[in-house]
Protein backbone atom coordinates (compact mmCIF):
# COMPACT_ATOMS: atom_id res chain seq x y z
CA UNK A 1 0.00 0.00 0.00
CA UNK A 2 1.18 3.52 -0.73
CA UNK A 3 1.93 5.72 2.26
CA UNK A 4 -1.17 7.41 3.59
CA UNK A 5 0.40 10.81 3.02
CA UNK A 6 0.09 10.12 -0.71
CA UNK A 7 -0.66 13.44 -2.39
CA UNK A 8 -3.47 11.89 -4.47
CA UNK A 9 -5.55 10.97 -1.41
CA UNK A 10 -8.14 13.41 -0.08
CA UNK A 11 -6.67 14.37 3.33
CA UNK A 12 -10.10 14.14 4.96
CA UNK A 13 -10.15 10.41 4.12
CA UNK A 14 -6.86 9.54 5.81
CA UNK A 15 -8.56 8.43 9.06
CA UNK A 16 -10.59 5.93 7.01
CA UNK A 17 -7.42 4.47 5.50
CA UNK A 18 -5.83 4.26 8.95
CA UNK A 19 -8.87 2.52 10.41
CA UNK A 20 -9.34 0.09 7.51
CA UNK A 21 -6.11 -1.30 6.07
CA UNK A 22 -6.34 -2.94 2.64
CA UNK A 23 -8.49 -6.06 2.54
CA UNK A 24 -6.69 -9.05 1.03
CA UNK A 25 -9.35 -11.70 0.76
CA UNK A 26 -8.60 -15.36 0.16
CA UNK A 27 -10.07 -18.75 0.99
CA UNK A 28 -8.04 -18.68 4.20
CA UNK A 29 -9.00 -15.18 5.35
CA UNK A 30 -12.67 -15.02 4.29
CA UNK A 31 -14.12 -16.44 7.51
CA UNK A 32 -12.21 -13.94 9.62
CA UNK A 33 -13.27 -10.99 7.49
CA UNK A 34 -16.89 -12.14 7.59
CA UNK A 35 -16.79 -12.33 11.37
CA UNK A 36 -15.13 -8.92 11.71
CA UNK A 37 -17.64 -7.30 9.36
CA UNK A 38 -20.57 -8.80 11.24
CA UNK A 39 -19.16 -7.60 14.57
CA UNK A 40 -18.79 -4.07 13.19
CA UNK A 41 -22.35 -4.05 11.81
CA UNK A 42 -24.08 -2.78 14.93
CA UNK A 43 -27.66 -1.65 14.49
CA UNK A 44 -28.29 1.94 15.65
CA UNK A 45 -30.12 2.33 18.95
CA UNK A 46 -33.87 2.41 18.30
CA UNK A 47 -34.34 5.69 20.15
CA UNK A 48 -32.14 7.44 17.56
CA UNK A 49 -34.42 6.68 14.63
CA UNK A 50 -38.00 6.59 15.88
CA UNK A 51 -38.93 8.53 12.75
CA UNK A 52 -37.59 5.65 10.60
CA UNK A 53 -38.43 2.37 12.35
CA UNK A 54 -36.82 -0.82 11.07
CA UNK A 55 -38.76 -4.06 10.71
CA UNK A 56 -37.11 -7.45 10.20
CA UNK A 57 -39.08 -9.41 7.61
CA UNK A 58 -38.98 -12.90 6.19
CA UNK A 59 -40.43 -12.84 2.69
CA UNK A 60 -41.05 -15.66 0.22
CA UNK A 61 -38.51 -16.39 -2.47
CA UNK A 62 -38.73 -19.62 -4.38
CA UNK A 63 -37.90 -20.56 -7.93
CA UNK A 64 -34.22 -19.86 -8.54
CA UNK A 65 -34.13 -17.77 -5.35
CA UNK A 66 -33.86 -19.06 -1.80
CA UNK A 67 -37.16 -20.32 -0.40
CA UNK A 68 -37.29 -17.47 2.10
CA UNK A 69 -35.39 -14.18 2.27
CA UNK A 70 -34.55 -12.15 5.33
CA UNK A 71 -34.88 -8.40 4.80
CA UNK A 72 -34.82 -5.14 6.73
CA UNK A 73 -37.66 -2.74 5.97
CA UNK A 74 -37.24 0.99 6.64
CA UNK A 75 -40.50 2.97 6.63
CA UNK A 76 -40.42 6.67 7.48
CA UNK A 77 -43.21 7.56 9.91
CA UNK A 78 -43.96 10.77 8.03
CA UNK A 79 -44.63 9.02 4.74
CA UNK A 80 -45.05 11.25 1.73
CA UNK A 81 -45.74 10.33 -1.85
CA UNK A 82 -42.17 9.07 -2.19
CA UNK A 83 -41.49 5.65 -3.65
CA UNK A 84 -39.24 2.81 -2.57
CA UNK A 85 -35.74 1.43 -3.06
CA UNK A 86 -34.52 -2.13 -2.98
CA UNK A 87 -31.12 -1.89 -1.29
CA UNK A 88 -28.34 -4.40 -1.99
CA UNK A 89 -25.39 -4.40 0.41
CA UNK A 90 -21.74 -4.64 -0.59
CA UNK A 91 -19.05 -7.07 0.49
CA UNK A 92 -17.52 -8.40 -2.70
CA UNK A 93 -20.35 -10.93 -3.22
CA UNK A 94 -18.78 -13.01 -0.42
CA UNK A 95 -19.54 -11.20 2.85
CA UNK A 96 -21.78 -8.62 4.45
CA UNK A 97 -25.33 -8.29 5.79
CA UNK A 98 -28.08 -5.66 5.54
CA UNK A 99 -27.18 -4.46 9.04
CA UNK A 100 -23.86 -3.05 7.83
CA UNK A 101 -25.72 -0.25 6.04
CA UNK A 102 -28.46 0.40 8.59
CA UNK A 103 -27.23 3.88 9.58
CA UNK A 104 -26.92 5.00 5.97
CA UNK A 105 -30.31 3.58 4.99
CA UNK A 106 -31.93 5.40 7.90
CA UNK A 107 -30.44 8.67 6.68
CA UNK A 108 -31.51 8.08 3.06
CA UNK A 109 -35.04 7.16 4.13
CA UNK A 110 -35.17 10.19 6.42
CA UNK A 111 -33.89 12.60 3.77
CA UNK A 112 -35.99 11.32 0.86
CA UNK A 113 -39.11 9.89 2.51
CA UNK A 114 -38.53 6.64 0.63
CA UNK A 115 -39.30 3.19 1.96
CA UNK A 116 -36.22 0.95 1.74
CA UNK A 117 -36.12 -2.84 1.64
CA UNK A 118 -32.61 -4.24 2.21
CA UNK A 119 -32.18 -7.88 1.23
CA UNK A 120 -29.95 -10.49 2.87
CA UNK A 121 -29.03 -12.34 -0.31
CA UNK A 122 -27.03 -15.56 -0.49
CA UNK A 123 -23.25 -15.21 -0.64
CA UNK A 124 -20.51 -16.87 -2.65
CA UNK A 125 -18.60 -19.15 -2.66
CA UNK A 126 -21.26 -21.28 -0.95
CA UNK A 127 -23.86 -19.87 -3.34
CA UNK A 128 -22.20 -18.74 -6.58
CA UNK A 129 -23.74 -16.58 -9.29
CA UNK A 130 -26.61 -16.21 -10.03
CA UNK A 131 -27.93 -17.16 -6.56
CA UNK A 132 -27.49 -13.70 -5.02
CA UNK A 133 -28.94 -11.98 -8.08
CA UNK A 134 -31.99 -14.25 -8.08
CA UNK A 135 -32.55 -13.45 -4.39
CA UNK A 136 -32.43 -9.73 -5.17
CA UNK A 137 -34.89 -10.21 -8.03
CA UNK A 138 -37.31 -12.09 -5.77
CA UNK A 139 -37.11 -9.32 -3.15
CA UNK A 140 -37.71 -6.65 -5.78
CA UNK A 141 -40.74 -8.47 -7.19
CA UNK A 142 -42.10 -8.86 -3.65
CA UNK A 143 -41.63 -5.14 -2.99
CA UNK A 144 -43.51 -4.26 -6.18
CA UNK A 145 -46.33 -6.66 -5.27
CA UNK A 146 -46.64 -5.06 -1.82
CA UNK A 147 -46.60 -1.49 -3.10
CA UNK A 148 -50.26 -0.83 -2.43
CA UNK A 149 -50.23 -2.33 1.07
CA UNK A 150 -47.09 -0.33 1.88
CA UNK A 151 -48.72 2.86 0.66
CA UNK A 152 -46.30 3.34 -2.22
CA UNK A 153 -47.22 5.25 -5.37
CA UNK A 154 -47.31 3.00 -8.44
CA UNK A 155 -44.29 2.98 -10.70
CA UNK A 156 -41.85 4.52 -8.21
CA UNK A 157 -39.46 1.73 -7.28
CA UNK A 158 -35.72 1.86 -7.79
CA UNK A 159 -32.63 -0.16 -6.90
CA UNK A 160 -29.56 0.98 -4.99
CA UNK A 161 -26.33 -0.75 -4.01
CA UNK A 162 -22.73 -0.18 -3.07
CA UNK A 163 -19.71 -2.03 -4.50
CA UNK A 164 -20.81 -5.64 -5.09
CA UNK A 165 -24.30 -4.44 -4.22
CA UNK A 166 -23.96 -1.83 -6.95
CA UNK A 167 -22.95 -4.53 -9.40
CA UNK A 168 -25.97 -6.60 -8.40
CA UNK A 169 -28.24 -3.54 -8.66
CA UNK A 170 -26.97 -2.89 -12.21
CA UNK A 171 -27.46 -6.55 -13.13
CA UNK A 172 -30.92 -6.45 -11.57
CA UNK A 173 -31.91 -3.54 -13.79
CA UNK A 174 -30.94 -5.67 -16.79
CA UNK A 175 -32.73 -8.74 -15.43
CA UNK A 176 -36.08 -7.04 -14.80
CA UNK A 177 -35.87 -5.45 -18.25
CA UNK A 178 -35.31 -8.82 -19.90
CA UNK A 179 -37.92 -10.66 -17.81
CA UNK A 180 -40.42 -7.79 -17.97
CA UNK A 181 -40.78 -8.12 -14.19
CA UNK A 182 -41.51 -4.42 -13.59
CA UNK A 183 -40.48 -0.99 -14.81
CA UNK A 184 -37.82 0.51 -12.54
CA UNK A 185 -37.87 4.25 -11.90
CA UNK A 186 -34.10 4.49 -11.36
CA UNK A 187 -30.88 2.65 -10.54
CA UNK A 188 -28.35 4.00 -8.03
CA UNK A 189 -24.90 2.51 -8.51
CA UNK A 190 -22.34 3.45 -5.87
CA UNK A 191 -18.78 2.49 -6.94
CA UNK A 192 -20.32 -0.65 -8.46
CA UNK A 193 -18.42 -3.92 -8.98
CA UNK A 194 -19.25 -4.45 -12.65
CA UNK A 195 -16.52 -6.36 -14.47
CA UNK A 196 -14.46 -9.50 -13.69
CA UNK A 197 -10.72 -8.76 -13.52
CA UNK A 198 -9.91 -10.54 -16.77
CA UNK A 199 -12.27 -8.31 -18.74
CA UNK A 200 -11.53 -5.12 -16.80
CA UNK A 201 -9.85 -2.08 -18.33
CA UNK A 202 -7.39 -2.50 -15.45
CA UNK A 203 -6.16 -5.77 -16.98
CA UNK A 204 -5.08 -3.97 -20.14
CA UNK A 205 -3.91 -0.64 -18.76
CA UNK A 206 -3.13 -0.64 -15.04
CA UNK A 207 -3.58 2.66 -13.23
CA UNK A 208 -1.08 2.48 -10.37
CA UNK A 209 -3.04 5.05 -8.35
CA UNK A 210 -6.05 2.74 -7.99
CA UNK A 211 -6.66 -0.37 -5.92
CA UNK A 212 -4.30 0.59 -3.09
CA UNK A 213 -6.85 1.50 -0.44
CA UNK A 214 -9.55 -0.65 1.20
CA UNK A 215 -10.40 -2.89 -1.80
CA UNK A 216 -7.34 -4.32 -3.55
CA UNK A 217 -6.70 -6.26 -6.74
CA UNK A 218 -6.00 -9.36 -4.65
CA UNK A 219 -9.41 -9.17 -2.99
CA UNK A 220 -11.14 -8.35 -6.23
CA UNK A 221 -9.63 -11.35 -7.98
CA UNK A 222 -10.62 -13.72 -5.18
CA UNK A 223 -14.15 -12.31 -4.87
CA UNK A 224 -14.92 -12.65 -8.57
CA UNK A 225 -13.50 -16.17 -8.71
CA UNK A 226 -15.69 -17.14 -5.75
CA UNK A 227 -18.74 -15.47 -7.28
CA UNK A 228 -18.39 -17.00 -10.75
CA UNK A 229 -17.07 -20.32 -9.41
CA UNK A 230 -15.37 -21.29 -12.66
CA UNK A 231 -18.62 -21.30 -14.64
CA UNK A 232 -18.97 -19.71 -18.04
CA UNK A 233 -19.93 -16.06 -17.56
CA UNK A 234 -23.51 -15.19 -18.49
CA UNK A 235 -22.84 -11.81 -20.04
CA UNK A 236 -26.51 -10.84 -19.72
CA UNK A 237 -26.34 -11.01 -15.91
CA UNK A 238 -22.93 -9.39 -15.31
CA UNK A 239 -23.69 -5.75 -16.00
CA UNK A 240 -20.28 -4.64 -17.19
CA UNK A 241 -20.22 -7.42 -19.79
CA UNK A 242 -23.81 -7.08 -21.00
CA UNK A 243 -24.07 -6.74 -24.76
CA UNK A 244 -27.22 -4.61 -24.66
CA UNK A 245 -27.73 -1.85 -22.09
CA UNK A 246 -30.55 -0.05 -23.88
CA UNK A 247 -33.92 0.47 -22.25
CA UNK A 248 -32.59 0.82 -18.71
CA UNK A 249 -33.90 3.32 -16.14
CA UNK A 250 -32.14 6.60 -15.29
CA UNK A 251 -28.87 5.92 -13.50
CA UNK A 252 -26.87 7.63 -10.77
CA UNK A 253 -23.27 6.46 -10.55
CA UNK A 254 -20.74 7.67 -7.99
CA UNK A 255 -17.10 6.61 -7.77
CA UNK A 256 -13.84 7.90 -6.35
CA UNK A 257 -10.84 8.83 -8.47
CA UNK A 258 -8.63 6.29 -6.65
CA UNK A 259 -11.16 3.44 -6.61
CA UNK A 260 -10.09 0.22 -8.34
CA UNK A 261 -13.39 0.30 -10.25
CA UNK A 262 -13.14 3.87 -11.55
CA UNK A 263 -12.27 3.11 -15.18
CA UNK A 264 -14.83 0.33 -15.58
CA UNK A 265 -17.44 2.53 -13.91
CA UNK A 266 -16.81 5.44 -16.26
CA UNK A 267 -16.82 3.09 -19.25
CA UNK A 268 -20.23 1.81 -18.16
CA UNK A 269 -21.49 5.38 -17.89
CA UNK A 270 -20.37 5.92 -21.48
CA UNK A 271 -22.15 2.79 -22.66
CA UNK A 272 -25.38 3.83 -20.92
CA UNK A 273 -25.22 7.25 -22.54
CA UNK A 274 -24.63 5.81 -26.00
CA UNK A 275 -27.62 3.49 -25.44
CA UNK A 276 -29.83 6.48 -24.60
CA UNK A 277 -30.06 5.91 -20.85
CA UNK A 278 -30.16 9.12 -18.77
CA UNK A 279 -27.13 9.14 -16.47
CA UNK A 280 -25.96 11.36 -13.63
CA UNK A 281 -22.31 10.49 -13.03
CA UNK A 282 -20.07 11.79 -10.23
CA UNK A 283 -16.32 11.33 -10.06
CA UNK A 284 -14.87 12.44 -6.72
CA UNK A 285 -11.21 13.59 -6.74
CA UNK A 286 -8.98 11.94 -4.15
CA UNK A 287 -11.74 9.56 -3.06
CA UNK A 288 -11.27 5.83 -2.47
CA UNK A 289 -13.48 2.76 -2.34
CA UNK A 290 -15.96 3.17 0.50
CA UNK A 291 -15.15 6.87 0.92
CA UNK A 292 -18.71 7.62 2.00
CA UNK A 293 -18.11 5.69 5.23
CA UNK A 294 -16.26 8.81 6.36
CA UNK A 295 -19.62 10.52 6.64
CA UNK A 296 -18.42 13.95 7.80
CA UNK A 297 -15.71 14.36 5.15
CA UNK A 298 -16.57 17.19 2.75
CA UNK A 299 -16.50 14.82 -0.23
CA UNK A 300 -18.96 12.49 1.50
CA UNK A 301 -21.29 15.33 2.40
CA UNK A 302 -21.27 16.47 -1.23
CA UNK A 303 -21.94 12.94 -2.42
CA UNK A 304 -24.86 12.60 0.01
CA UNK A 305 -26.45 15.83 -1.21
CA UNK A 306 -26.18 14.71 -4.81
CA UNK A 307 -27.49 11.22 -4.03
CA UNK A 308 -30.51 12.55 -2.12
CA UNK A 309 -31.32 15.05 -4.86
CA UNK A 310 -31.30 12.33 -7.51
CA UNK A 311 -33.54 10.02 -5.47
CA UNK A 312 -35.96 12.85 -4.75
CA UNK A 313 -36.20 13.70 -8.44
CA UNK A 314 -36.98 10.14 -9.49
CA UNK A 315 -38.89 8.74 -6.53
CA UNK A 316 -40.18 11.81 -4.72
N, C-alpha and C positions, 0 to 999 in steps of 0.2 A: 504494500500500500504506500502511496505517496505520503510525504509528511503532511500533517494537517494544517501546516501554515502555507500550503500550496496556494499560489496567488490566484488560481482559477476558482477556488472554492469561496462561496459567499461566506464572509466571516461570521454572520449570524447563525450559520449552520454548523460551526465547529463543535459546539457542545453535543450535537447529535452524532457526529462522527466519533467523538470521544466516548460517548455512552454506548454506541453500537459499532463495534469493530466489524470488519468485513465478514460476511457469512460465507463459509466454505462448506457447502453441503456435500455429503456423500452417504453411501449406504451405512457407514459406520457412525456418522454424526447425526443422522436424521432424527433418531429417537430423542437425543438430548436437546436438539433445537426445538422439536415439537413440545417437549416438556417445558422448556424455558419460555416459549411463546405462550403456552397455556397459562403458566404462572403469572406472566406479565399482563394477561388479559383480564383485568379486574373490572367487574361491572361497576359503574358509578353508583354511589349511594342514592337510593330512591328519593330521598328528600331533596336532592339537587335537581331533579327533573320531573317534578309532579305535573308540569305542563306537557310533558312528552312521556307518558307511561310506556313501559315495555312489557309486552306479553310474550311468553314462550309458548309456541304452538307446535303441534305435530299435525302435519297435513298429509293427505294421501299422495303417493307418487304412482308407482306401478309402471307397467310397460318396460321400457328400457331404463327407467329411473328406479331408484330404491323404492321399496314398497311404502315406506313412510319417510317423511323429511322433517327434520327439526328446524324451526325458524324462529327468529325474533321479529316481532311486529311492533313498530313504533307508530303511535297514533297521537298526533297533537290534540290536546283537549280543545283548543280553540280552532276547530276545523273550519277551513274556508272552502272555496271551490277548487282548491289545489288537487292535483292528481296524486299518483303514487310512483314509487321507484322500487324495482327489485334490486337489492344490493348483493354483490358478490365479493366476498373477502379475498384478499391476497394471500401470499404464502407459497408462491412457486408451484402451485398445483399439488404440493406434497405436505403442507402443514397449514395451521391456522383454523380459527373458528369465528363465528359471527361476533362473539364477545370482544374480539380484539379491536373492533371498530365501533363499539357502542357509544363512546363519547362523541366521536365524529358524527355518527348517524343522528344522535340527539340534536346536535347543533344544526345539521342540515334540515332535519324535520322542523326544528324550532324556527329557523330563518325562512323557510320556504312554505311551511304549512303542509308539506307533503307527508303522506303515509309512506313508511318504508318497511319492506319485508326483506330481511336478511337471511339467506339460506345457508344451512350447514350441509354443503354438498360433499359427496364422497371424494376421498383423496387418493392420489397415486403414491406409491406404486401398487398398493393393495387393490386399488380400483383405477386402472388406467383409462385413458381417453377411449370412448366418449362418456364414461360414467358420470363425471362431474358435470359435464355440459348437459346431459340428459336430466340430471337432478335440477339444474337451474331452469331448464325448459319447463319441467313439471311444476316448479314453484311459480314461474311466471304465468303459466296457464291457469293455475289455481287462483292467483291474485286477480287476473282478469275476470274469472268466473265469479269471484266474490265482490267485484267492484260495487254492485248495487248495495249489498248488505253492509259494506264498509263505508258507504256514503261517498263513493268516488264518482266524479263526473266521467261519463263515457268517453273513451278514446284518449285518455290522458294517463298513460302508463309508459314509463321509461325504464331503462336499465342503467346501472352504475356499478363500476368496479375499479379496484386499484391493482396494479401489477398483474399477477395471474388472474385476479378477478376482473381486471380490465380486458384481458385477452378473452376470458370466457364471456364477458358482456358483449364484446365485438362479435364473437362467434355466435352468440345467442341472437343478435340482431340478424345475422345471416340465416340462422336456422328457422326463426319464426317467419322470415320472408319466404323461404323455400317451402315450408310446410303450411303456409297461410294460417298460422296459429292465431295471430292477432296483428293489428297495425300498431307498432310502437310510435310513441310521440317523440322520443329522443334516445340517444345513447351517450353516456358519459364515460369516457375512457381516460383513466388517470394513470399515467406512465404505463400503458398496457403492455403485456407480455404477448407479442403477436407472432413471432417468427422463430422457429427452431434454429439453433446456432449454425447448422450447416447451410441454411438458406438465408442467413442474415447478411445484411450489408457489412457487418463487422467481420465476417469471415473473409470477405474480399479486400476490404480496406479498413484496417484496424485503427481506430482513433485512440491513441494512448491516454487521452484525458478521461475516457469513460471506463466504467466498470471497476473503479478502484475503491469506491465507497459503498458500504452496505451490501449491495447485490453484485457479486463478482462473476466473471466468466466461468470459474469453476462451478459455482452454485448453479448458474444458468444451464450449463451443460448437463449436470446431474439431474436437475429438475425436469428438463425436457426429455431426457432419456427415460426417466421414471414415468413421466406422463404418457409418452408414446409407446413405451414398452416394446420397442423393436418392431411394431406393426407398421405396415405401409401407411403413410400419412394420407388421411382424407382431406384433400385440399379445401373442400367445401366447408369443413368444420374447424379449420385453423385459419383464423381471420387474415393473417398476414400473407397466407398462401392462396387465398380464394381467388379463383379466376375472374369471378363476376361480383363486383361490389356495387352495382347499380341498384336503385330502388330501396336504399337504406334510409332510415330516419336521420334527421339532423344530428350532428355529432359535436361533442365538446371533447377536445383532447388536450391534456396538460402533461408536460414533461420537462424535466430539468436538463440543462445544457450538458451536465456531466453524467447523466444517466446512461447506463449501458444500452438502453433501448432507444435512445434519442433518434438515431438515424432511421431505424425501422419505423418508428412512430411518425416521423415527418414524411417518410415515403408513403405511409398509409394515408396520411392526410392528403397528399398529392393525388393518390389513386381515387380517393373519395371525391375530391373536387372534379377530377376529370370525368368521373361517372355521374356528375350532377348532384351529388349529395351536399347539402349545406353543411359547412364545417366552421366551427370556431376553434382555432388552434392557438395554444399558448406555450411558448418556449421561455423558460425562466433561466436567465443567466446565473451561473455559479451554483445552480441547484442540483441536488443529487437524488438518487432513488429514495423515495420515502421522505422527501424534504418537508412535506406538510405535517409530519409528526412533530416538528418544531413549531408548534401552533402560533407562538407569538413572534416568530421571525417576520420581518417585513415582507419577504417574498411569499410566505405562507398566508399572511393576511391578505395580500393582493390576490393570490390564487383563490382564497375562500370567497372574496367579493365577486370575482369573475365567475366562479362556479355557481354561487347562489343566484346571480343575475341570469345566467343561462337557464337554470332550472325554473326560475320564476317565469321566464318568457315562454317556455315550452310546456310547463305543467301548471302554471299559476292561473 
